[in-house]
Amino acid sequence: MIIILCYFLLACTSLIFRPQSQHEPLSKEIDTLKEDFYFKSLDDTNLHGWYLPSKRDPLKPKKTILYLHGTTKNISRHIGFVSWLPDQGYEVYIFDYRGYGKSEGSANLEDIFTDISSAIGFVTRQIGEKQTIVVMGHSLGASMGIYTLSQYEHKDLIESFIALSAFSDYQLVTKDFLDNYWFAWPFQWPLSLTINNKYRPLDYVSSLSPIKTYFLHGKNDEIIRSYHSVKLFEAALEPKSISVLKTNHNDIFSYVENRKLILDYLEK
C-alpha cells in the first residue's frame, strides 16, 4: 500500500509539468507556416516559440493571439489548437515554457509565471505597444494565465483572455484525478493536500478585470471536470462569459461550431 501511495504522489506532482524536449512531427502545412522566434525570460532564460502569420494579410492581421499550452510535451503537441486561426486572418504566437521543447531551464511554477509575463512583453513589443493582444490558454496554460494576468502590470495591453478547460484549484484537480482510481479513493484528500495551492486560480480570477474573459469547457472533459470553469466564471468580475460544450478535454476545436464561437467572440 505504501508503494501505491508513493506512486500516486509522484503521479499527482507530475500532473503539473510533463515536458518533452523532442518535437513531434508536424503536418507539412503547419511546418511550412510556422516561423521560429526566441526571447529571454526575466531571469535571462532563453525561450523558444513559433510564430504563425495571418494567411489573409500578414501585414494587417485581424488580431494577435498569444497561446499558452497545456502540461504535456511541448508546442509541437499543442499547435493544432491554434493552427486554424491564421486561415481566418489572425496571427498567433505559441511558445514553450522553460524546460519544454527548445526552451532552456527546468519547469517550475513560479518561474513559468515570469515566462508568461515575458512572452506578453515580447509579443506586445513585436506588434507595437499601442496595440492590444488576445491571450488564450488551455488546461494548465489557462490556469497559469489567470494568475499571471491577475498580477500583470499593463492590463491595458490585453484585449481579452480566453480560458479553455481551466481548473480552479490545484488540490481539487488532483483530487479529481485520484477519484478515477477506486483503490486511491480513500487517499484523495491526504494526497491532494500535498500539492502546492499557493497560486490557486479561484483566488485570483476576480483580479483579471477589466480584461474581458471568456471561459470554455467541455461537458465531457475527462481530465479537468467542467465545474472548475463554472466556479471560475462565478468568481470572475465583468466583463465575462462562459460556454459549456459537448466535447472532451482535447477536442474542443475539432468541431466547426466551437471554432465559430471563438471567431464570433474575437469579432465582437
C-alpha positions in Angstrom: 0.0 0.0 0.0 2.9 2.4 0.8 4.3 1.8 -2.7 0.9 2.6 -4.3 0.6 5.8 -2.3 4.2 6.9 -3.3 3.3 6.1 -7.0 0.2 8.3 -6.8 2.0 11.1 -5.0 4.6 11.2 -7.9 1.8 11.0 -10.4 -0.1 13.9 -8.8 3.1 16.0 -8.8 3.8 15.2 -12.5 0.3 16.3 -13.4 1.6 19.9 -13.1 4.5 19.6 -15.6 5.2 16.8 -18.1 7.7 18.4 -20.5 9.4 16.8 -23.5 12.4 18.2 -25.4 12.0 16.5 -28.7 9.4 17.9 -31.1 6.8 15.7 -32.7 6.5 15.6 -36.5 4.1 18.2 -37.9 1.9 18.2 -40.9 3.6 19.8 -44.0 1.1 22.6 -44.0 1.8 23.6 -40.4 5.5 23.1 -40.7 5.8 25.5 -43.7 3.6 28.1 -42.0 5.5 28.5 -38.7 8.5 30.7 -38.0 10.9 30.3 -35.1 11.3 33.0 -32.6 13.4 33.3 -29.4 13.2 35.6 -26.5 14.5 35.8 -22.9 12.5 35.5 -19.7 13.1 38.0 -16.9 16.0 35.9 -15.5 17.7 35.6 -18.9 16.5 32.1 -19.6 16.3 31.5 -23.4 12.8 30.6 -24.5 11.6 29.3 -27.9 8.4 29.6 -29.8 6.7 29.6 -33.2 5.0 32.5 -35.0 2.1 31.8 -37.3 1.4 34.8 -39.6 -2.1 35.6 -40.9 -2.7 33.9 -44.3 -5.1 36.6 -45.4 -2.9 39.6 -44.8 0.4 39.0 -42.9 0.9 42.8 -42.6 -2.5 43.6 -41.2 -3.8 40.6 -39.1 -7.2 40.9 -37.5 -5.8 40.4 -34.1 -2.7 39.0 -32.4 -3.1 35.9 -30.2 -0.6 34.6 -27.6 -1.3 30.9 -26.8 -0.4 29.2 -23.5 -0.3 25.5 -23.9 -1.1 22.6 -21.5 1.0 20.4 -19.3 2.3 17.7 -21.7 5.3 17.6 -24.1 5.8 20.9 -25.9 4.3 23.2 -28.6 4.5 20.5 -31.3 1.8 18.6 -29.4 -0.4 21.7 -28.9 -0.1 23.7 -32.1 -3.2 22.1 -33.5 -5.3 24.2 -31.1 -4.4 27.4 -32.9 -3.1 26.4 -36.4 -6.5 27.0 -37.9 -6.6 30.7 -36.8 -4.2 32.1 -39.5 -6.7 30.9 -42.2 -9.2 33.2 -40.5 -6.9 36.3 -40.6 -5.3 36.1 -37.2 -1.6 35.9 -36.3 -0.5 33.6 -33.5 2.4 33.3 -31.1 2.9 30.0 -29.3 5.9 29.3 -27.1 7.4 26.7 -24.8 7.8 27.4 -21.1 11.2 26.7 -19.6 12.1 23.0 -19.6 9.8 22.4 -22.6 10.9 21.8 -26.2 13.8 24.1 -27.2 13.4 26.4 -24.2 16.2 26.3 -21.6 15.9 25.7 -17.9 13.7 23.4 -15.9 9.9 23.7 -15.3 8.6 25.2 -12.1 5.5 27.2 -11.3 7.0 30.5 -10.1 9.5 30.8 -13.0 6.9 29.9 -15.6 4.7 32.8 -14.4 7.6 35.0 -15.3 8.0 33.2 -18.7 4.4 34.1 -19.5 4.8 37.7 -18.5 7.9 37.9 -20.6 6.1 36.4 -23.5 3.4 39.0 -23.3 6.1 41.7 -23.2 7.8 40.2 -26.2 4.7 40.0 -28.3 3.5 43.5 -27.5 6.9 44.8 -28.5 6.7 42.9 -31.8 3.3 44.5 -32.7 3.8 47.9 -31.1 2.7 48.6 -27.5 -0.1 50.8 -28.7 -1.9 47.7 -29.9 -3.5 45.0 -27.7 -3.3 41.2 -27.8 -5.6 38.3 -27.0 -4.2 35.7 -24.6 -5.6 32.2 -25.0 -4.7 29.3 -22.7 -5.7 25.7 -22.5 -5.8 23.5 -19.3 -2.7 24.2 -17.2 -1.9 27.1 -19.5 -5.3 28.7 -18.8 -4.9 28.3 -15.1 -1.4 29.7 -15.0 -2.6 32.5 -17.3 -5.3 33.5 -14.7 -2.6 34.1 -12.0 -0.1 35.8 -14.4 -2.7 38.2 -15.9 -4.2 39.0 -12.5 -0.7 40.3 -11.5 0.2 41.8 -14.8 1.1 45.5 -14.6 -0.1 46.5 -18.0 -3.6 45.0 -18.3 -4.5 47.7 -20.8 -2.3 45.8 -23.4 -4.6 42.7 -23.0 -7.8 42.9 -25.0 -9.2 39.6 -23.7 -8.4 36.3 -22.2 -9.8 33.1 -23.5 -9.6 30.2 -20.9 -10.1 26.7 -22.3 -10.6 23.9 -19.9 -9.1 25.7 -16.9 -9.0 24.3 -13.4 -9.9 26.4 -10.4 -7.8 24.7 -7.7 -4.5 22.7 -7.8 -5.6 20.5 -5.0 -9.1 19.9 -6.3 -7.9 18.9 -9.7 -5.5 16.4 -8.1 -8.4 15.0 -6.0 -10.4 14.6 -9.2 -7.5 12.7 -10.8 -7.3 10.3 -7.8 -11.1 9.9 -7.9 -10.6 7.9 -11.2 -9.0 5.1 -9.3 -11.1 3.2 -6.8 -8.1 2.0 -4.8 -6.9 5.6 -4.4 -10.3 6.9 -3.4 -9.6 6.8 0.4 -6.5 8.8 0.0 -7.8 11.6 -2.3 -7.7 14.3 0.3 -4.4 13.4 2.1 -2.5 13.1 -1.3 -4.1 16.2 -2.9 -3.2 18.3 0.2 0.5 17.7 -0.6 0.1 19.8 -3.8 1.1 23.5 -3.6 -2.1 25.6 -3.8 -0.5 29.0 -3.2 -1.4 30.2 -6.7 -5.0 28.8 -6.7 -6.7 30.3 -9.8 -10.0 30.8 -7.9 -8.3 33.2 -5.6 -7.0 35.4 -8.4 -9.7 35.3 -11.2 -11.5 38.3 -9.9 -8.4 40.4 -10.3 -8.4 39.8 -14.1 -10.9 42.6 -14.5 -11.0 44.8 -16.6 -9.7 42.2 -19.1 -12.6 40.6 -20.9 -12.6 36.9 -20.0 -14.3 34.0 -21.9 -14.4 30.5 -20.3 -15.0 27.5 -22.4 -15.1 23.9 -21.1 -16.1 20.5 -22.5 -19.1 19.0 -20.6 -17.5 15.6 -21.1 -13.9 16.6 -20.2 -12.3 13.5 -18.8 -9.2 15.3 -17.4 -10.5 18.5 -15.9 -14.2 18.5 -14.9 -16.3 21.3 -16.2 -17.4 22.5 -12.7 -13.9 24.2 -12.5 -14.7 26.7 -15.2 -18.2 27.3 -13.7 -16.6 28.1 -10.4 -14.1 30.4 -12.1 -16.8 32.2 -14.1 -18.9 32.8 -11.0 -15.9 34.3 -9.1 -14.8 36.4 -12.0 -15.9 40.0 -12.4 -17.4 41.6 -15.5 -16.9 41.6 -18.4 -17.1 37.8 -18.6 -18.8 35.0 -20.5 -18.9 31.2 -20.5 -19.7 28.3 -22.8 -20.0 24.7 -21.7 -19.6 22.5 -24.8 -20.3 18.9 -25.7 -16.6 18.0 -26.0 -13.8 16.3 -24.2 -10.5 17.8 -23.0 -8.5 17.9 -26.2 -11.1 18.0 -29.0 -12.7 21.5 -28.4 -11.6 22.8 -31.8 -12.3 19.5 -33.7 -15.9 20.9 -34.1 -16.7 23.7 -36.5 -19.3 25.2 -34.2 -16.8 25.6 -31.4 -14.4 27.4 -33.7 -17.2 29.7 -34.7 -17.8 30.5 -31.0 -14.2 31.8 -30.8 -14.4 33.6 -34.1 -17.6 35.3 -33.1 -16.1 36.3 -29.8 -13.0 37.7 -31.4 -15.0 39.6 -34.0 -17.1 41.5 -31.3 
